[in-house]
Amino acid sequence: MSDFTKETIKTNPIAKFKEVKVMAFCGLMAALAIVLGKVATIKFGPYIKVGFSGLPNRIVDYIFGPIIGAIFGGSLDIIKWFLSSDGNFFFGFTVTAMVASVIYAFFLYKKPVKLWRVVAAELCVKIFCNVGLNTLWLNMLYGKAISSILPGRILSNSIMLPIDSAILFMMLTVMSKVVKPYFEN
């Protein structure tokens, strides 16, 4: 790769998409997210889902940053809806996926993996995206009173905060040693 191309990729994160290894890795992460969404998701009623299909998104956010992470998260949200056709499509959830990617990348991209960073990122996403935005979208989409769905959403996110934080911390610790160096050339 020429010096000009390396410099372009450093200053323009979208140019990184032109690398075959980046596209292939994002494709693998998308496939993993889809599989995890099918086999590792538990639904508690129509408004609460607990699953691990977001973990591949976090890997992309951590390795490639907020721009590629947001594009990946938004695209994957739409692809997963097409594959599942679970309920009505609502663009608000796609926006939430993109905002969550930006938040995770803000805390994790080009920074050492530390437990406090992971917990802070998880906490911000759970409060702002999961409890805040997604509850608003559910209210707009289904007309349910926020006061009726908010307690369950707060409870499920509170329970999942330490679990998600521990899993993400362990996963990113491994990724920082095994996968991330491959993309830092």
C-alpha positions in Angstrom: 0.0 0.0 0.0 1.4 3.4 -0.9 2.1 6.1 1.6 -0.6 8.2 0.0 -3.2 5.5 0.5 -2.1 4.9 4.1 -2.4 8.7 4.8 -5.8 8.9 3.1 -7.1 6.0 5.3 -5.8 7.7 8.5 -7.5 11.0 7.6 -10.7 9.6 6.1 -12.1 6.6 8.0 -14.6 5.8 5.2 -11.6 5.1 2.9 -10.9 2.1 5.2 -14.0 0.5 3.7 -12.0 0.0 0.5 -9.8 -2.5 2.2 -10.9 -6.0 1.5 -9.9 -7.3 4.9 -12.1 -4.6 6.6 -15.1 -5.5 4.4 -14.6 -9.2 5.0 -14.3 -8.7 8.7 -17.5 -6.6 8.8 -19.3 -9.2 6.8 -18.2 -11.9 9.3 -19.3 -9.7 12.2 -22.7 -9.1 10.5 -23.2 -12.8 10.0 -22.3 -13.5 13.6 -24.7 -10.8 14.8 -27.5 -12.4 12.8 -26.8 -15.9 14.1 -26.6 -14.6 17.7 -29.9 -12.7 17.2 -31.5 -16.0 16.2 -30.0 -18.3 18.8 -29.0 -16.1 21.7 -32.0 -13.8 22.2 -34.7 -14.3 24.8 -37.9 -12.2 24.6 -39.9 -11.3 27.7 -43.1 -10.0 26.3 -43.2 -7.7 23.2 -41.1 -4.9 24.7 -38.1 -6.5 26.4 -35.4 -8.6 24.6 -32.2 -9.9 26.2 -29.6 -11.0 23.7 -26.0 -10.9 22.6 -26.4 -10.0 18.9 -24.9 -6.5 19.6 -21.5 -7.9 20.6 -20.2 -8.0 17.0 -21.3 -4.4 16.6 -19.2 -3.5 19.6 -16.2 -5.2 18.1 -16.6 -3.1 14.9 -17.0 0.1 17.0 -13.9 -0.7 19.0 -11.7 -1.5 16.0 -12.9 0.9 13.3 -14.4 3.8 15.2 -17.7 5.8 15.2 -18.2 6.4 11.5 -17.8 2.9 10.3 -19.4 1.6 13.5 -22.5 3.8 12.9 -22.8 2.8 9.3 -22.3 -0.9 10.3 -24.9 -0.7 13.1 -27.5 1.1 11.0 -27.1 -1.2 8.1 -27.1 -4.3 10.2 -30.3 -3.1 12.0 -32.1 -2.9 8.6 -30.7 -6.2 7.4 -31.7 -8.0 10.6 -35.3 -6.6 10.3 -35.5 -7.8 6.7 -34.3 -11.3 7.7 -36.7 -11.6 10.7 -39.6 -9.3 9.6 -40.3 -9.2 13.4 -42.9 -6.4 13.7 -43.1 -3.2 11.8 -39.9 -1.4 10.6 -39.3 1.8 12.4 -36.3 4.0 11.5 -36.0 5.2 15.1 -34.5 1.8 16.1 -31.9 2.2 13.3 -31.0 5.7 14.6 -30.6 4.1 18.1 -28.3 1.5 16.7 -26.2 4.2 15.1 -26.1 6.4 18.2 -25.1 3.5 20.3 -22.2 2.7 18.0 -21.0 6.3 18.3 -21.2 6.2 22.1 -19.3 2.9 22.3 -16.7 4.2 19.9 -16.4 7.4 21.9 -15.4 5.4 25.0 -13.4 2.6 23.3 -12.0 3.5 19.9 -8.2 4.0 20.0 -8.2 3.7 23.7 -6.9 0.9 26.0 -9.5 -1.6 27.1 -10.3 -0.7 30.7 -13.2 -1.9 32.8 -14.3 1.6 33.7 -14.5 2.5 30.0 -16.6 -0.5 29.2 -19.0 0.1 32.2 -19.3 3.8 31.3 -20.1 3.0 27.7 -22.6 0.3 28.7 -24.2 2.7 31.2 -24.6 5.6 28.7 -26.0 3.3 26.1 -28.4 1.6 28.5 -29.7 4.9 29.8 -29.8 7.1 26.7 -30.4 4.5 23.9 -32.1 1.5 25.5 -34.2 3.1 28.2 -34.6 6.6 26.6 -34.8 6.4 22.9 -36.1 2.8 22.4 -38.8 3.4 25.0 -39.8 6.6 23.1 -39.8 4.6 19.8 -42.0 1.9 21.3 -44.4 4.5 22.6 -44.6 6.1 19.1 -44.9 2.8 17.3 -47.4 1.0 19.5 -49.0 3.8 21.4 -48.3 2.2 24.8 -47.9 4.6 27.7 -44.2 5.2 28.6 -45.1 4.7 32.3 -46.3 1.2 31.6 -43.3 0.0 29.7 -40.5 2.0 31.4 -40.2 0.0 34.7 -39.6 -3.3 32.9 -37.1 -1.7 30.5 -35.2 -0.1 33.5 -35.2 -3.4 35.3 -33.9 -5.5 32.4 -31.2 -2.9 31.6 -30.2 -2.7 35.2 -29.8 -6.5 35.4 -27.9 -6.7 32.1 -25.5 -3.8 32.9 -23.0 -5.9 34.9 -23.5 -9.0 32.7 -23.0 -7.0 29.4 -20.1 -5.1 30.9 -18.2 -8.2 32.0 -18.8 -10.0 28.7 -17.8 -7.0 26.6 -14.7 -6.3 28.7 -13.5 -9.9 28.3 -14.3 -10.0 24.6 -12.5 -6.6 23.9 -9.5 -7.7 26.0 -9.1 -10.7 23.7 -9.9 -8.6 20.5 -7.3 -6.0 21.5 -4.6 -8.7 21.4 -5.7 -11.0 18.7 -7.7 -9.1 16.1 -7.1 -5.4 16.4 -3.3 -5.5 15.7 -4.2 -7.0 12.3 -6.0 -3.8 11.3 -3.4 -1.4 12.7 -0.9 -1.4 9.8 
